[in-house]
Amino acid sequence: MSIRPVKQIIESQPAIEGAGVKLRRAFGFGKTDEFDPFLLFDDFRNERPADYLAGFPWHPHRGIETITYVLTGTVEHGDSLGNSGALGAGDVQWMTAGSGIMHQEMPRGDDQGRMHGFQLWANLPSSLKMTKPRYQDIESAHIPEVVEDDGTRVRVVCGEFWGTRGPVDGIAADPYYLDIWVPPNVKRSFPVDTRRHAFAYIFEGSGTFRDASKPFGVLTEKNGPVETVAREMTGNRSLVLFDAGDEVTVRAGEDGIRFLLVSGQPLKEPVAWYGPIVMNTEAELYEAVQDLREGTFIKER
């Protein structure tokens, strides 16, 4: 087995989206070749309702899939196809925007005002950019969890892990989306197909993802008057981008570590952005904007 080395560690940065929702963005709206087929990853975690209640009012999507995973609170949603509902703690919604959809997502928090979830965007290949939109709403109870003797827990949202398949299927990039908890000071390895791009996003505790047999983190360059090299634990709200290999190894810190392990087959296609619309060419973007202006954006009803 070949352990994937750490290519880069990215600390998610504050951002404001929708009608004023405060969140943290790990990547997106830029050069995303190293994350292909993924385009964007947001961590919306707040304990102040004023920071999220304005939500994400009606907006368009075309050419992508959006994956919303709720940990705490609820997210009410509706769309131009007539779908509506609410995602609760542990629920997942996988939306294939395809040829075009208008929708809204309104975070509501829990009884204590807390809201926490993630949104990942996955690109669609050119052959499926204009496919029929669809939803997969998965309740928490239907997401299988694998528990190991050492206390390691893996929720399998999408893909397969140790013989257990997740409930989300039929996704173009054949992604794997795992929610993993490793207990304090435990070392574990997780297989990842060598053909995939992969990243981990840490949202509880800390750990090391390189040379994991030793009690320190990856080598990280620090910018300053003198360039130095320091060893650090990788912790909360950090994204770890992996290089090539067939497994990811982690050693949890003193408080354990919980992270999302996400991987997908690169599409290797050109990407043209216009906010929530992602196509392959500027001409296709122009057509999408014209459709919005002329009221012909929605192709399926």
SELUMGU-533024 format. One record per residue (C-alpha): residue number from 1; x negated, y negated, z. Coordinates in Angstrom, 3 decimals, decimal comma. Layout:
BEGIN
<atom><i>NUM</i><u>X</u><v>Y</v><w>Z</w></atom>
...
//
This chain:
BEGIN
<atom><i>1</i><u>0,000</u><v>0,000</v><w>0,000</w></atom>
<atom><i>2</i><u>-1,154</u><v>-3,537</v><w>-0,802</w></atom>
<atom><i>3</i><u>-0,254</u><v>-6,263</v><w>1,722</w></atom>
<atom><i>4</i><u>0,906</u><v>-9,477</v><w>0,097</w></atom>
<atom><i>5</i><u>-1,392</u><v>-12,342</v><w>1,093</w></atom>
<atom><i>6</i><u>0,085</u><v>-15,699</v><w>2,033</w></atom>
<atom><i>7</i><u>-0,049</u><v>-18,099</v><w>-0,888</w></atom>
<atom><i>8</i><u>1,374</u><v>-21,158</v><w>0,837</w></atom>
<atom><i>9</i><u>3,132</u><v>-22,243</v><w>4,034</w></atom>
<atom><i>10</i><u>5,732</u><v>-24,975</v><w>3,624</w></atom>
<atom><i>11</i><u>7,413</u><v>-26,822</v><w>6,474</w></atom>
<atom><i>12</i><u>10,988</u><v>-27,659</v><w>5,503</w></atom>
<atom><i>13</i><u>11,541</u><v>-31,406</v><w>5,209</w></atom>
<atom><i>14</i><u>14,487</u><v>-33,590</v><w>6,311</w></atom>
<atom><i>15</i><u>16,959</u><v>-34,376</v><w>3,541</w></atom>
<atom><i>16</i><u>20,469</u><v>-35,759</v><w>3,182</w></atom>
<atom><i>17</i><u>22,940</u><v>-34,147</v><w>0,789</w></atom>
<atom><i>18</i><u>26,646</u><v>-34,213</v><w>0,001</w></atom>
<atom><i>19</i><u>28,469</u><v>-37,038</v><w>1,755</w></atom>
<atom><i>20</i><u>25,692</u><v>-37,480</v><w>4,302</w></atom>
<atom><i>21</i><u>24,882</u><v>-34,043</v><w>5,681</w></atom>
<atom><i>22</i><u>21,498</u><v>-33,958</v><w>7,416</w></atom>
<atom><i>23</i><u>19,569</u><v>-30,801</v><w>6,623</w></atom>
<atom><i>24</i><u>16,074</u><v>-29,424</v><w>6,038</w></atom>
<atom><i>25</i><u>14,861</u><v>-28,475</v><w>2,541</w></atom>
<atom><i>26</i><u>12,086</u><v>-25,931</v><w>2,016</w></atom>
<atom><i>27</i><u>11,974</u><v>-26,288</v><w>-1,781</w></atom>
<atom><i>28</i><u>14,081</u><v>-27,529</v><w>-4,679</w></atom>
<atom><i>29</i><u>14,586</u><v>-30,227</v><w>-7,326</w></atom>
<atom><i>30</i><u>11,052</u><v>-29,956</v><w>-8,587</w></atom>
<atom><i>31</i><u>8,567</u><v>-27,461</v><w>-9,921</w></atom>
<atom><i>32</i><u>9,833</u><v>-24,081</v><w>-8,749</w></atom>
<atom><i>33</i><u>7,872</u><v>-21,670</v><w>-10,981</w></atom>
<atom><i>34</i><u>6,390</u><v>-19,859</v><w>-7,976</w></atom>
<atom><i>35</i><u>9,887</u><v>-19,243</v><w>-6,574</w></atom>
<atom><i>36</i><u>11,466</u><v>-18,137</v><w>-9,881</w></atom>
<atom><i>37</i><u>14,317</u><v>-17,010</v><w>-10,063</w></atom>
<atom><i>38</i><u>15,164</u><v>-19,183</v><w>-7,043</w></atom>
<atom><i>39</i><u>15,650</u><v>-22,926</v><w>-7,386</w></atom>
<atom><i>40</i><u>16,398</u><v>-24,384</v><w>-3,969</w></atom>
<atom><i>41</i><u>16,577</u><v>-23,435</v><w>-0,298</w></atom>
<atom><i>42</i><u>18,290</u><v>-25,555</v><w>2,386</w></atom>
<atom><i>43</i><u>18,590</u><v>-25,023</v><w>6,142</w></atom>
<atom><i>44</i><u>21,633</u><v>-26,883</v><w>7,496</w></atom>
<atom><i>45</i><u>21,274</u><v>-26,757</v><w>11,267</w></atom>
<atom><i>46</i><u>22,827</u><v>-29,400</v><w>13,502</w></atom>
<atom><i>47</i><u>24,269</u><v>-29,826</v><w>16,975</w></atom>
<atom><i>48</i><u>25,781</u><v>-33,248</v><w>16,258</w></atom>
<atom><i>49</i><u>29,058</u><v>-33,047</v><w>14,285</w></atom>
<atom><i>50</i><u>28,424</u><v>-36,545</v><w>12,937</w></atom>
<atom><i>51</i><u>25,436</u><v>-35,123</v><w>11,061</w></atom>
<atom><i>52</i><u>27,467</u><v>-32,612</v><w>9,048</w></atom>
<atom><i>53</i><u>31,260</u><v>-33,161</v><w>9,197</w></atom>
<atom><i>54</i><u>31,293</u><v>-35,331</v><w>6,038</w></atom>
<atom><i>55</i><u>30,342</u><v>-32,129</v><w>4,232</w></atom>
<atom><i>56</i><u>29,894</u><v>-31,506</v><w>0,537</w></atom>
<atom><i>57</i><u>33,028</u><v>-32,851</v><w>-1,209</w></atom>
<atom><i>58</i><u>34,070</u><v>-31,817</v><w>-4,710</w></atom>
<atom><i>59</i><u>31,087</u><v>-31,422</v><w>-7,035</w></atom>
<atom><i>60</i><u>30,221</u><v>-29,428</v><w>-10,168</w></atom>
<atom><i>61</i><u>27,937</u><v>-26,451</v><w>-10,716</w></atom>
<atom><i>62</i><u>26,895</u><v>-24,767</v><w>-13,953</w></atom>
<atom><i>63</i><u>24,202</u><v>-22,253</v><w>-14,877</w></atom>
<atom><i>64</i><u>23,333</u><v>-21,041</v><w>-11,368</w></atom>
<atom><i>65</i><u>24,431</u><v>-18,933</v><w>-8,414</w></atom>
<atom><i>66</i><u>24,720</u><v>-20,340</v><w>-4,881</w></atom>
<atom><i>67</i><u>24,335</u><v>-18,166</v><w>-1,791</w></atom>
<atom><i>68</i><u>25,699</u><v>-19,506</v><w>1,498</w></atom>
<atom><i>69</i><u>24,885</u><v>-17,638</v><w>4,724</w></atom>
<atom><i>70</i><u>26,495</u><v>-18,897</v><w>7,943</w></atom>
<atom><i>71</i><u>24,957</u><v>-18,152</v><w>11,351</w></atom>
<atom><i>72</i><u>26,932</u><v>-20,493</v><w>13,609</w></atom>
<atom><i>73</i><u>30,165</u><v>-22,401</v><w>13,059</w></atom>
<atom><i>74</i><u>32,413</u><v>-22,271</v><w>10,019</w></atom>
<atom><i>75</i><u>32,357</u><v>-23,616</v><w>6,453</w></atom>
<atom><i>76</i><u>35,683</u><v>-24,270</v><w>4,747</w></atom>
<atom><i>77</i><u>35,591</u><v>-24,032</v><w>0,959</w></atom>
<atom><i>78</i><u>37,763</u><v>-24,485</v><w>-2,100</w></atom>
<atom><i>79</i><u>37,296</u><v>-24,543</v><w>-5,870</w></atom>
<atom><i>80</i><u>38,803</u><v>-25,324</v><w>-9,256</w></atom>
<atom><i>81</i><u>39,830</u><v>-21,670</v><w>-9,710</w></atom>
<atom><i>82</i><u>42,248</u><v>-21,952</v><w>-6,799</w></atom>
<atom><i>83</i><u>40,081</u><v>-20,058</v><w>-4,315</w></atom>
<atom><i>84</i><u>39,935</u><v>-21,296</v><w>-0,730</w></atom>
<atom><i>85</i><u>38,958</u><v>-19,957</v><w>2,662</w></atom>
<atom><i>86</i><u>36,482</u><v>-20,245</v><w>5,489</w></atom>
<atom><i>87</i><u>33,137</u><v>-18,609</v><w>6,169</w></atom>
<atom><i>88</i><u>32,480</u><v>-17,722</v><w>9,815</w></atom>
<atom><i>89</i><u>29,398</u><v>-16,709</v><w>11,770</w></atom>
<atom><i>90</i><u>27,525</u><v>-13,942</v><w>9,942</w></atom>
<atom><i>91</i><u>29,556</u><v>-14,300</v><w>6,720</w></atom>
<atom><i>92</i><u>28,078</u><v>-14,721</v><w>3,231</w></atom>
<atom><i>93</i><u>29,439</u><v>-16,265</v><w>0,059</w></atom>
<atom><i>94</i><u>27,733</u><v>-15,541</v><w>-3,257</w></atom>
<atom><i>95</i><u>29,142</u><v>-17,847</v><w>-5,943</w></atom>
<atom><i>96</i><u>28,300</u><v>-17,410</v><w>-9,613</w></atom>
<atom><i>97</i><u>28,989</u><v>-20,823</v><w>-11,148</w></atom>
<atom><i>98</i><u>28,359</u><v>-19,608</v><w>-14,702</w></atom>
<atom><i>99</i><u>30,066</u><v>-21,779</v><w>-17,318</w></atom>
<atom><i>100</i><u>31,218</u><v>-24,281</v><w>-14,736</w></atom>
<atom><i>101</i><u>33,106</u><v>-24,723</v><w>-11,507</w></atom>
<atom><i>102</i><u>34,131</u><v>-27,561</v><w>-9,236</w></atom>
<atom><i>103</i><u>34,048</u><v>-26,797</v><w>-5,543</w></atom>
<atom><i>104</i><u>33,656</u><v>-28,210</v><w>-2,081</w></atom>
<atom><i>105</i><u>32,092</u><v>-26,949</v><w>1,148</w></atom>
<atom><i>106</i><u>33,022</u><v>-28,551</v><w>4,458</w></atom>
<atom><i>107</i><u>31,057</u><v>-27,488</v><w>7,592</w></atom>
<atom><i>108</i><u>33,155</u><v>-27,466</v><w>10,762</w></atom>
<atom><i>109</i><u>30,849</u><v>-26,170</v><w>13,500</w></atom>
<atom><i>110</i><u>31,771</u><v>-24,038</v><w>16,493</w></atom>
<atom><i>111</i><u>33,537</u><v>-24,930</v><w>19,769</w></atom>
<atom><i>112</i><u>30,328</u><v>-26,536</v><w>21,026</w></atom>
<atom><i>113</i><u>29,786</u><v>-28,580</v><w>17,875</w></atom>
<atom><i>114</i><u>26,945</u><v>-26,429</v><w>16,567</w></atom>
<atom><i>115</i><u>26,507</u><v>-25,663</v><w>12,873</w></atom>
<atom><i>116</i><u>23,844</u><v>-23,481</v><w>11,300</w></atom>
<atom><i>117</i><u>23,549</u><v>-21,862</v><w>7,917</w></atom>
<atom><i>118</i><u>21,490</u><v>-21,617</v><w>4,762</w></atom>
<atom><i>119</i><u>22,079</u><v>-22,232</v><w>1,080</w></atom>
<atom><i>120</i><u>19,937</u><v>-20,657</v><w>-1,623</w></atom>
<atom><i>121</i><u>20,274</u><v>-21,366</v><w>-5,341</w></atom>
<atom><i>122</i><u>19,389</u><v>-18,634</v><w>-7,829</w></atom>
<atom><i>123</i><u>18,978</u><v>-19,329</v><w>-11,525</w></atom>
<atom><i>124</i><u>20,965</u><v>-17,522</v><w>-14,210</w></atom>
<atom><i>125</i><u>19,224</u><v>-16,265</v><w>-17,360</w></atom>
<atom><i>126</i><u>20,074</u><v>-18,073</v><w>-20,594</w></atom>
<atom><i>127</i><u>22,285</u><v>-15,162</v><w>-21,670</w></atom>
<atom><i>128</i><u>24,525</u><v>-15,655</v><w>-18,617</w></atom>
<atom><i>129</i><u>24,506</u><v>-19,438</v><w>-18,213</w></atom>
<atom><i>130</i><u>28,046</u><v>-19,632</v><w>-19,597</w></atom>
<atom><i>131</i><u>29,402</u><v>-16,463</v><w>-18,009</w></atom>
<atom><i>132</i><u>32,764</u><v>-16,441</v><w>-16,240</w></atom>
<atom><i>133</i><u>32,554</u><v>-17,881</v><w>-12,680</w></atom>
<atom><i>134</i><u>33,186</u><v>-15,533</v><w>-9,761</w></atom>
<atom><i>135</i><u>32,970</u><v>-15,287</v><w>-5,986</w></atom>
<atom><i>136</i><u>31,845</u><v>-12,619</v><w>-3,593</w></atom>
<atom><i>137</i><u>32,948</u><v>-13,456</v><w>-0,048</w></atom>
<atom><i>138</i><u>31,482</u><v>-10,971</v><w>2,430</w></atom>
<atom><i>139</i><u>32,590</u><v>-10,885</v><w>6,056</w></atom>
<atom><i>140</i><u>29,954</u><v>-10,281</v><w>8,709</w></atom>
<atom><i>141</i><u>31,413</u><v>-6,898</v><w>9,663</w></atom>
<atom><i>142</i><u>30,738</u><v>-5,616</v><w>6,136</w></atom>
<atom><i>143</i><u>27,031</u><v>-6,472</v><w>6,138</w></atom>
<atom><i>144</i><u>25,100</u><v>-3,360</v><w>7,229</w></atom>
<atom><i>145</i><u>22,366</u><v>-3,577</v><w>9,846</w></atom>
<atom><i>146</i><u>19,415</u><v>-1,199</v><w>10,135</w></atom>
<atom><i>147</i><u>17,972</u><v>-0,836</v><w>13,660</w></atom>
<atom><i>148</i><u>14,581</u><v>0,786</v><w>14,250</w></atom>
<atom><i>149</i><u>13,290</u><v>2,487</v><w>17,418</w></atom>
<atom><i>150</i><u>11,015</u><v>-0,473</v><w>18,202</w></atom>
<atom><i>151</i><u>13,976</u><v>-2,874</v><w>18,175</w></atom>
<atom><i>152</i><u>13,426</u><v>-4,276</v><w>14,688</w></atom>
<atom><i>153</i><u>16,780</u><v>-5,217</v><w>13,101</w></atom>
<atom><i>154</i><u>17,462</u><v>-5,844</v><w>9,418</w></atom>
<atom><i>155</i><u>20,781</u><v>-7,141</v><w>8,048</w></atom>
<atom><i>156</i><u>20,976</u><v>-6,159</v><w>4,381</w></atom>
<atom><i>157</i><u>22,911</u><v>-8,907</v><w>2,604</w></atom>
<atom><i>158</i><u>21,805</u><v>-8,036</v><w>-0,914</w></atom>
<atom><i>159</i><u>19,567</u><v>-5,332</v><w>-2,351</w></atom>
<atom><i>160</i><u>18,412</u><v>-2,156</v><w>-0,638</w></atom>
<atom><i>161</i><u>16,378</u><v>-1,545</v><w>2,485</w></atom>
<atom><i>162</i><u>15,360</u><v>1,847</v><w>3,897</w></atom>
<atom><i>163</i><u>18,183</u><v>3,558</v><w>1,982</w></atom>
<atom><i>164</i><u>20,863</u><v>1,047</v><w>2,996</w></atom>
<atom><i>165</i><u>22,419</u><v>-1,163</v><w>0,321</w></atom>
<atom><i>166</i><u>23,910</u><v>-4,580</v><w>0,914</w></atom>
<atom><i>167</i><u>27,499</u><v>-5,404</v><w>-0,147</w></atom>
<atom><i>168</i><u>26,618</u><v>-8,131</v><w>-2,689</w></atom>
<atom><i>169</i><u>26,154</u><v>-6,659</v><w>-6,179</w></atom>
<atom><i>170</i><u>26,052</u><v>-7,494</v><w>-9,878</w></atom>
<atom><i>171</i><u>23,621</u><v>-10,403</v><w>-9,468</w></atom>
<atom><i>172</i><u>21,525</u><v>-11,265</v><w>-12,512</w></atom>
<atom><i>173</i><u>18,169</u><v>-11,662</v><w>-10,751</w></atom>
<atom><i>174</i><u>18,649</u><v>-8,442</v><w>-8,756</w></atom>
<atom><i>175</i><u>17,626</u><v>-10,297</v><w>-5,584</w></atom>
<atom><i>176</i><u>16,924</u><v>-8,859</v><w>-2,165</w></atom>
<atom><i>177</i><u>18,181</u><v>-10,963</v><w>0,755</w></atom>
<atom><i>178</i><u>17,343</u><v>-9,613</v><w>4,221</w></atom>
<atom><i>179</i><u>17,867</u><v>-11,136</v><w>7,677</w></atom>
<atom><i>180</i><u>15,100</u><v>-9,629</v><w>9,858</w></atom>
<atom><i>181</i><u>14,405</u><v>-9,724</v><w>13,599</w></atom>
<atom><i>182</i><u>11,108</u><v>-8,328</v><w>14,932</w></atom>
<atom><i>183</i><u>10,726</u><v>-8,084</v><w>18,746</w></atom>
<atom><i>184</i><u>7,879</u><v>-9,797</v><w>20,654</w></atom>
<atom><i>185</i><u>4,351</u><v>-8,640</v><w>19,757</w></atom>
<atom><i>186</i><u>5,615</u><v>-5,929</v><w>17,388</w></atom>
<atom><i>187</i><u>3,919</u><v>-5,438</v><w>14,011</w></atom>
<atom><i>188</i><u>6,071</u><v>-4,329</v><w>11,052</w></atom>
<atom><i>189</i><u>5,687</u><v>-3,938</v><w>7,304</w></atom>
<atom><i>190</i><u>8,473</u><v>-4,352</v><w>4,764</w></atom>
<atom><i>191</i><u>8,281</u><v>-3,111</v><w>1,164</w></atom>
<atom><i>192</i><u>8,647</u><v>-5,637</v><w>-1,667</w></atom>
<atom><i>193</i><u>8,513</u><v>-4,662</v><w>-5,337</w></atom>
<atom><i>194</i><u>5,269</u><v>-5,911</v><w>-6,898</w></atom>
<atom><i>195</i><u>7,162</u><v>-7,448</v><w>-9,849</w></atom>
<atom><i>196</i><u>9,081</u><v>-9,842</v><w>-7,607</w></atom>
<atom><i>197</i><u>8,427</u><v>-13,284</v><w>-6,268</w></atom>
<atom><i>198</i><u>8,982</u><v>-13,297</v><w>-2,506</w></atom>
<atom><i>199</i><u>9,198</u><v>-15,687</v><w>0,410</w></atom>
<atom><i>200</i><u>10,079</u><v>-15,603</v><w>4,103</w></atom>
<atom><i>201</i><u>11,882</u><v>-18,384</v><w>5,939</w></atom>
<atom><i>202</i><u>11,406</u><v>-18,388</v><w>9,712</w></atom>
<atom><i>203</i><u>14,240</u><v>-19,775</v><w>11,817</w></atom>
<atom><i>204</i><u>13,608</u><v>-18,274</v><w>15,270</w></atom>
<atom><i>205</i><u>10,374</u><v>-17,604</v><w>17,133</w></atom>
<atom><i>206</i><u>7,010</u><v>-17,310</v><w>15,415</w></atom>
<atom><i>207</i><u>4,554</u><v>-14,775</v><w>14,031</w></atom>
<atom><i>208</i><u>1,723</u><v>-14,102</v><w>11,624</w></atom>
<atom><i>209</i><u>2,068</u><v>-12,877</v><w>8,055</w></atom>
<atom><i>210</i><u>-1,575</u><v>-12,359</v><w>7,099</w></atom>
<atom><i>211</i><u>-4,190</u><v>-10,194</v><w>8,775</w></atom>
<atom><i>212</i><u>-1,281</u><v>-9,336</v><w>11,044</w></atom>
<atom><i>213</i><u>-3,284</u><v>-6,926</v><w>13,194</w></atom>
<atom><i>214</i><u>-4,920</u><v>-9,935</v><w>14,870</w></atom>
<atom><i>215</i><u>-3,193</u><v>-12,339</v><w>17,281</w></atom>
<atom><i>216</i><u>-3,475</u><v>-15,443</v><w>15,118</w></atom>
<atom><i>217</i><u>-1,841</u><v>-16,870</v><w>12,040</w></atom>
<atom><i>218</i><u>-2,889</u><v>-17,677</v><w>8,534</w></atom>
<atom><i>219</i><u>-5,749</u><v>-19,985</v><w>7,630</w></atom>
<atom><i>220</i><u>-4,322</u><v>-23,427</v><w>6,932</w></atom>
<atom><i>221</i><u>-6,195</u><v>-26,431</v><w>5,565</w></atom>
<atom><i>222</i><u>-5,645</u><v>-29,657</v><w>7,487</w></atom>
<atom><i>223</i><u>-5,911</u><v>-33,042</v><w>5,788</w></atom>
<atom><i>224</i><u>-7,777</u><v>-35,743</v><w>7,703</w></atom>
<atom><i>225</i><u>-11,077</u><v>-37,618</v><w>7,823</w></atom>
<atom><i>226</i><u>-12,795</u><v>-34,244</v><w>7,803</w></atom>
<atom><i>227</i><u>-11,216</u><v>-31,227</v><w>6,146</w></atom>
<atom><i>228</i><u>-11,056</u><v>-28,386</v><w>8,627</w></atom>
<atom><i>229</i><u>-9,593</u><v>-24,932</v><w>8,739</w></atom>
<atom><i>230</i><u>-7,332</u><v>-23,949</v><w>11,640</w></atom>
<atom><i>231</i><u>-5,559</u><v>-20,734</v><w>12,578</w></atom>
<atom><i>232</i><u>-1,856</u><v>-21,183</v><w>13,238</w></atom>
<atom><i>233</i><u>1,226</u><v>-19,187</v><w>14,088</w></atom>
<atom><i>234</i><u>3,942</u><v>-19,553</v><w>11,473</w></atom>
<atom><i>235</i><u>7,082</u><v>-20,738</v><w>13,231</w></atom>
<atom><i>236</i><u>10,540</u><v>-22,203</v><w>13,151</w></atom>
<atom><i>237</i><u>11,678</u><v>-23,901</v><w>9,935</w></atom>
<atom><i>238</i><u>8,600</u><v>-22,791</v><w>7,999</w></atom>
<atom><i>239</i><u>8,655</u><v>-21,045</v><w>4,631</w></atom>
<atom><i>240</i><u>5,938</u><v>-18,539</v><w>3,727</w></atom>
<atom><i>241</i><u>5,366</u><v>-17,999</v><w>0,002</w></atom>
<atom><i>242</i><u>3,679</u><v>-14,684</v><w>-0,746</w></atom>
<atom><i>243</i><u>1,241</u><v>-13,710</v><w>-3,464</w></atom>
<atom><i>244</i><u>1,245</u><v>-10,332</v><w>-5,252</w></atom>
<atom><i>245</i><u>1,431</u><v>-7,009</v><w>-3,404</w></atom>
<atom><i>246</i><u>3,905</u><v>-4,291</v><w>-2,504</w></atom>
<atom><i>247</i><u>4,599</u><v>-5,018</v><w>1,168</w></atom>
<atom><i>248</i><u>4,912</u><v>-7,908</v><w>3,609</w></atom>
<atom><i>249</i><u>3,403</u><v>-7,440</v><w>7,059</w></atom>
<atom><i>250</i><u>4,266</u><v>-9,515</v><w>10,111</w></atom>
<atom><i>251</i><u>3,248</u><v>-9,499</v><w>13,747</w></atom>
<atom><i>252</i><u>5,802</u><v>-11,214</v><w>15,973</w></atom>
<atom><i>253</i><u>4,725</u><v>-13,764</v><w>18,569</w></atom>
<atom><i>254</i><u>5,577</u><v>-13,857</v><w>22,261</w></atom>
<atom><i>255</i><u>9,230</u><v>-14,732</v><w>21,605</w></atom>
<atom><i>256</i><u>9,724</u><v>-12,429</v><w>18,637</w></atom>
<atom><i>257</i><u>10,478</u><v>-13,681</v><w>15,143</w></atom>
<atom><i>258</i><u>13,588</u><v>-13,895</v><w>12,980</w></atom>
<atom><i>259</i><u>13,321</u><v>-14,698</v><w>9,314</w></atom>
<atom><i>260</i><u>14,961</u><v>-14,284</v><w>5,937</w></atom>
<atom><i>261</i><u>12,969</u><v>-12,169</v><w>3,485</w></atom>
<atom><i>262</i><u>14,047</u><v>-13,053</v><w>-0,045</w></atom>
<atom><i>263</i><u>12,706</u><v>-11,675</v><w>-3,316</w></atom>
<atom><i>264</i><u>13,773</u><v>-11,637</v><w>-6,943</w></atom>
<atom><i>265</i><u>12,677</u><v>-10,770</v><w>-10,457</w></atom>
<atom><i>266</i><u>11,296</u><v>-13,878</v><w>-12,248</w></atom>
<atom><i>267</i><u>13,288</u><v>-14,991</v><w>-15,273</w></atom>
<atom><i>268</i><u>10,339</u><v>-16,839</v><w>-16,859</w></atom>
<atom><i>269</i><u>12,629</u><v>-19,240</v><w>-18,705</w></atom>
<atom><i>270</i><u>12,520</u><v>-23,023</v><w>-19,041</w></atom>
<atom><i>271</i><u>14,462</u><v>-24,954</v><w>-16,397</w></atom>
<atom><i>272</i><u>16,299</u><v>-28,218</v><w>-17,091</w></atom>
<atom><i>273</i><u>17,835</u><v>-29,934</v><w>-14,022</w></atom>
<atom><i>274</i><u>20,694</u><v>-32,340</v><w>-13,568</w></atom>
<atom><i>275</i><u>21,474</u><v>-32,094</v><w>-9,864</w></atom>
<atom><i>276</i><u>23,736</u><v>-29,045</v><w>-9,364</w></atom>
<atom><i>277</i><u>23,700</u><v>-28,244</v><w>-13,088</w></atom>
<atom><i>278</i><u>20,741</u><v>-26,157</v><w>-14,266</w></atom>
<atom><i>279</i><u>20,332</u><v>-25,178</v><w>-17,904</w></atom>
<atom><i>280</i><u>17,412</u><v>-24,289</v><w>-20,185</w></atom>
<atom><i>281</i><u>17,221</u><v>-27,395</v><w>-22,383</w></atom>
<atom><i>282</i><u>17,914</u><v>-31,130</v><w>-22,226</w></atom>
<atom><i>283</i><u>20,457</u><v>-30,675</v><w>-25,027</w></atom>
<atom><i>284</i><u>22,416</u><v>-28,221</v><w>-22,860</w></atom>
<atom><i>285</i><u>22,321</u><v>-30,689</v><w>-19,980</w></atom>
<atom><i>286</i><u>23,617</u><v>-33,447</v><w>-22,248</w></atom>
<atom><i>287</i><u>26,478</u><v>-31,188</v><w>-23,325</w></atom>
<atom><i>288</i><u>27,332</u><v>-30,426</v><w>-19,692</w></atom>
<atom><i>289</i><u>27,407</u><v>-34,137</v><w>-18,793</w></atom>
<atom><i>290</i><u>29,621</u><v>-34,843</v><w>-21,805</w></atom>
<atom><i>291</i><u>31,957</u><v>-32,070</v><w>-20,675</w></atom>
<atom><i>292</i><u>32,190</u><v>-33,718</v><w>-17,254</w></atom>
<atom><i>293</i><u>32,982</u><v>-37,099</v><w>-18,779</w></atom>
<atom><i>294</i><u>35,556</u><v>-35,701</v><w>-21,189</w></atom>
<atom><i>295</i><u>37,300</u><v>-33,428</v><w>-18,674</w></atom>
<atom><i>296</i><u>36,279</u><v>-30,220</v><w>-20,460</w></atom>
<atom><i>297</i><u>33,676</u><v>-28,999</v><w>-17,931</w></atom>
<atom><i>298</i><u>35,860</u><v>-26,182</v><w>-16,583</w></atom>
<atom><i>299</i><u>35,991</u><v>-23,397</v><w>-19,181</w></atom>
<atom><i>300</i><u>37,776</u><v>-20,780</v><w>-17,051</w></atom>
<atom><i>301</i><u>40,885</u><v>-21,377</v><w>-14,950</w></atom>
//
